[in-house]
Amino acid sequence: MPSFSDAVASGMPVLTDGGIETRIMFETSITMNPDIQVAGLVGDPQGEPALRAIYQSYLDAAAATGVPVVIGTPTFRASVNHTRRAGLGGIEAVERLNRAAAAFHRQLLDGHTGPPAWIAGVLGPAGDAYLPAEAPSASAADAYHRPQIESLAGAGVDFLFAATFPAVDEAIGAARAMERTGLPFVVSWVLGADTRVLDGTTLAEAIRRVDDEAAPTYFSLSCIHPTVAARALDACGDAVTRIREVKANGSVLSPAELVALDHAESDPPTEFATAMNDLRRDYDVPVVGGCCGTTDAHMRALGELLTRG
């Protein structure tokens, strides 16, 4: 199996998983811990089977279409601010949750046959992903994210994925900590409707600033609708070559609006898949997948288009 970095460098289409939290919220009766969310479901008698079924649906979607796939650990909120608020403790809880999540994914891949599959070790921002004022400085972020990053790297993930970061300084700190592991790593931005990072930085400037400190394997866009991603890719000039992934929401509604609903909201799978495949071809973005509101139906429809070139 090729390494993840080699696969991306080759330009081969790669599918990712889709929504996780939103599917637990709207497809099950499980109540997640509001602080650590899906990280608390690993090892839970009710939660783990539901989580397993959701991830398995994405692996099945990829296998059915013959496309390589990435699944991300359910550790977006498995860092120390969140574990402490959940009453689980500090660094020891972070290490336990992240190692358990990586082991859970390794077990999933033990039964996976077909195209290559890789595990992304996911870390989220220290504060709210949509409130950049809560983001720490670069030096503080380096120290803050290091325990989670080292736990994921030590547990054998294929690469590290800093997901949905709203502020450049925090992304710089996380990138420094990820770089020291020697693993491939990715920084993924969440953008406003104006296509800027939520702290107000233009996308091109955000990419330049992180690259100057600790250059990721590539950059990603996540938790935005494909139409916002298209505008952002159009607007970022030469920096567009550094963006190799989009994980898009299924709806044009904001994340805050989506989670306030009592149902999943998303474009139809074929419409979503067409928009994402257009992004892949028009902007040379080989890694494509879903975020809030998307399901295995969206990923299966997208995978079918990826096989057609």
C-alpha positions in Angstrom: 0.0 0.0 0.0 1.4 3.4 -0.8 2.0 5.9 1.9 -0.7 8.6 2.3 1.8 11.3 1.2 2.8 9.4 -1.9 -0.9 8.8 -2.8 -1.7 12.6 -2.5 1.5 13.5 -4.4 0.4 11.2 -7.3 -2.9 13.0 -7.6 -5.0 9.9 -7.3 -8.5 10.6 -6.1 -9.0 9.9 -2.4 -12.3 9.8 -0.6 -12.7 10.7 3.1 -15.3 9.9 5.7 -18.3 12.2 6.1 -20.3 13.5 9.0 -19.8 11.7 12.3 -21.2 13.8 15.1 -24.3 14.9 13.1 -25.1 11.3 12.3 -24.9 10.3 15.9 -27.1 13.2 16.7 -29.8 12.6 14.1 -29.6 8.8 13.4 -29.4 7.5 17.0 -30.9 8.1 20.4 -27.4 8.4 22.0 -26.6 11.5 24.0 -23.0 12.5 23.6 -21.0 14.2 26.3 -21.2 17.9 25.2 -17.5 18.5 26.0 -15.8 15.5 24.3 -18.6 14.4 22.0 -17.8 11.3 20.0 -14.5 10.7 21.7 -16.6 9.5 24.7 -18.3 6.8 22.6 -15.2 4.7 22.1 -15.5 1.9 24.7 -19.1 2.8 25.5 -21.4 -0.3 25.3 -24.1 1.7 23.3 -21.9 4.3 21.7 -19.1 2.3 20.2 -21.3 0.0 18.1 -23.1 3.0 16.7 -19.8 4.7 16.0 -18.4 1.6 14.4 -21.4 1.3 12.1 -21.0 4.9 10.9 -17.3 4.5 10.1 -17.9 1.1 8.5 -20.5 2.7 6.2 -17.8 5.0 4.9 -15.3 2.1 4.4 -18.0 0.2 2.6 -18.8 3.2 0.4 -15.1 3.4 -0.6 -14.8 -0.3 -1.2 -17.9 -0.4 -3.3 -16.5 2.2 -5.6 -12.9 1.1 -5.5 -11.6 4.4 -4.2 -8.8 4.8 -1.5 -10.2 6.3 1.7 -9.3 8.2 4.8 -11.1 7.8 8.1 -10.4 10.3 10.9 -10.2 9.4 14.6 -13.1 10.7 16.7 -10.8 12.9 18.7 -11.7 16.4 17.6 -12.5 17.3 21.2 -10.1 14.9 22.9 -7.6 17.6 24.1 -7.1 18.8 27.7 -9.5 21.8 27.8 -12.4 19.5 26.7 -11.4 16.5 28.9 -11.2 18.7 32.0 -14.6 20.3 31.3 -16.0 16.8 31.0 -14.6 15.9 34.4 -12.2 13.3 33.1 -9.0 14.9 34.1 -6.0 16.3 32.2 -3.1 14.8 30.3 -3.8 11.2 31.3 -7.3 11.4 30.0 -6.1 12.9 26.7 -3.6 10.0 26.3 -6.2 7.4 27.1 -8.9 8.8 24.8 -6.6 9.3 21.8 -4.9 5.9 22.1 -8.2 4.2 22.4 -9.6 6.0 19.4 -6.6 5.1 17.2 -6.8 1.4 18.3 -10.5 1.5 17.5 -9.7 2.6 14.0 -6.9 0.0 13.6 -9.5 -2.6 14.5 -11.8 -1.3 11.8 -9.1 -1.5 9.2 -8.2 -5.1 10.1 -11.3 -6.2 8.3 -11.1 -3.8 5.4 -10.4 -5.2 2.0 -10.0 -3.5 -1.4 -8.4 -0.1 -2.0 -5.9 1.5 0.4 -7.3 3.1 3.6 -5.4 5.4 6.0 -6.1 6.8 9.5 -6.0 10.5 10.1 -5.2 11.4 13.7 -7.6 14.3 14.3 -7.0 17.2 16.6 -9.4 20.2 17.0 -8.8 23.7 18.2 -8.3 24.4 21.9 -11.5 26.5 22.0 -14.7 26.7 19.9 -13.9 26.1 16.3 -16.1 29.0 15.3 -14.8 31.6 17.8 -11.3 32.6 16.9 -11.0 34.9 19.9 -10.7 31.7 22.0 -7.6 30.5 20.1 -4.3 30.5 21.9 -1.1 32.1 20.7 1.3 30.1 18.6 3.7 29.3 21.5 0.7 28.4 23.8 -0.8 26.3 21.0 2.4 24.3 20.5 2.4 23.4 24.2 -1.3 22.8 24.4 -1.6 20.5 21.4 1.6 18.5 22.0 0.2 15.8 24.4 -2.7 14.9 22.0 -0.4 15.0 19.0 2.2 12.8 20.6 -0.5 10.4 21.8 -1.9 10.0 18.3 1.5 9.7 16.7 2.5 7.1 19.2 -0.7 5.1 18.6 0.2 4.6 15.0 -2.0 6.9 12.9 -0.9 7.4 9.3 -0.9 11.2 9.4 -2.0 14.0 11.6 -4.9 16.3 10.8 -5.5 19.6 12.5 -9.2 20.1 11.7 -11.3 23.2 11.4 -8.9 25.7 12.8 -10.3 29.3 13.0 -7.1 31.2 13.7 -3.7 31.3 12.1 -1.6 31.7 15.3 -3.0 28.5 16.8 -2.5 26.7 13.5 1.2 27.7 13.6 1.6 26.3 17.0 -0.1 23.0 16.2 1.9 22.7 13.0 5.2 23.1 14.9 4.1 20.3 17.3 3.0 18.0 14.5 6.2 18.6 12.5 8.3 17.3 15.4 6.6 13.8 15.2 8.1 13.2 11.7 4.6 12.2 10.5 2.9 13.8 7.5 0.5 16.4 8.7 -2.3 18.6 7.5 -3.8 21.9 8.6 -7.4 22.4 7.8 -9.1 25.8 7.9 -12.7 26.8 8.6 -13.7 29.9 6.6 -16.4 32.5 6.7 -18.7 33.3 3.9 -16.1 36.0 2.9 -13.6 33.1 2.3 -11.3 34.4 5.0 -10.1 32.3 8.0 -12.4 33.2 10.8 -9.7 35.4 12.5 -10.0 37.7 9.4 -6.8 36.5 7.6 -7.0 35.9 3.9 -6.6 32.3 3.0 -3.4 32.9 0.9 -1.8 34.8 3.8 -2.8 32.1 6.3 -1.2 29.5 4.2 2.0 31.6 3.8 2.3 32.2 7.5 2.0 28.6 8.5 4.3 27.4 5.6 7.0 29.9 6.9 7.0 28.2 10.3 6.3 24.5 9.7 5.1 23.5 6.3 2.3 20.8 6.3 2.1 18.1 3.7 -0.8 20.2 2.4 -3.7 22.4 3.5 -7.4 21.5 3.7 -10.7 23.3 3.9 -13.4 21.9 6.1 -16.9 22.5 7.5 -17.9 24.8 4.7 -20.3 24.3 1.8 -18.8 23.4 -1.6 -19.9 26.8 -3.0 -17.8 28.6 -0.3 -14.9 26.3 -1.0 -15.1 27.2 -4.7 -15.0 30.9 -4.0 -12.1 30.5 -1.6 -10.1 28.5 -4.1 -10.8 31.1 -6.8 -9.6 33.9 -4.5 -6.4 32.5 -3.1 -4.1 32.9 -6.2 -0.9 30.8 -6.4 -1.6 29.5 -2.9 -4.3 27.3 -4.4 -1.6 24.7 -5.2 -1.1 24.1 -1.4 -4.8 23.1 -0.9 -5.2 19.5 -1.7 -8.4 18.6 0.2 -11.9 19.8 0.8 -14.2 18.2 3.5 -17.5 20.0 2.9 -20.8 20.4 4.7 -23.9 19.1 3.0 -25.8 22.4 3.6 -25.2 26.1 3.0 -26.4 26.7 6.6 -23.8 27.6 9.1 -22.6 25.0 11.5 -24.4 26.8 14.4 -27.6 26.7 12.3 -27.1 23.0 11.5 -26.7 21.8 15.0 -29.7 23.8 16.2 -32.0 21.8 13.9 -33.8 18.6 15.0 -32.9 16.8 11.7 -30.0 16.5 9.3 -29.9 19.1 6.6 -28.0 18.4 3.4 -28.0 18.7 -0.4 -29.1 15.5 -2.1 -26.1 13.1 -2.5 -25.9 13.4 -6.2 -25.9 17.2 -6.1 -23.3 17.2 -3.4 -21.1 14.7 -5.2 -21.2 16.7 -8.5 -20.2 19.9 -6.7 -17.3 18.1 -5.0 -16.1 16.3 -8.1 -16.1 19.7 -9.9 -13.9 21.1 -7.1 -11.5 18.2 -7.5 -11.2 18.6 -11.2 -11.2 22.3 -11.5 -8.7 23.0 -8.7 -6.6 19.8 -8.6 -7.9 18.8 -5.1 -7.5 15.1 -5.0 -8.8 14.4 -1.5 -12.5 15.1 -1.1 -15.1 14.1 1.4 -17.8 15.3 3.8 -18.4 17.1 7.1 -21.6 18.2 8.9 -24.8 16.7 7.5 -23.2 14.3 5.0 -23.6 10.5 5.2 -22.4 7.4 3.5 -24.9 8.0 0.7 -23.0 11.3 -0.1 -19.7 9.5 0.0 -20.9 6.6 -2.2 -22.2 9.0 -4.8 -18.9 11.0 -4.7 -16.9 7.8 -4.9 -18.8 6.7 -8.0 -17.9 10.0 -9.7 -14.2 9.8 -8.7 -13.9 6.4 -10.5 -14.9 8.1 -13.8 -12.0 10.6 -13.7 
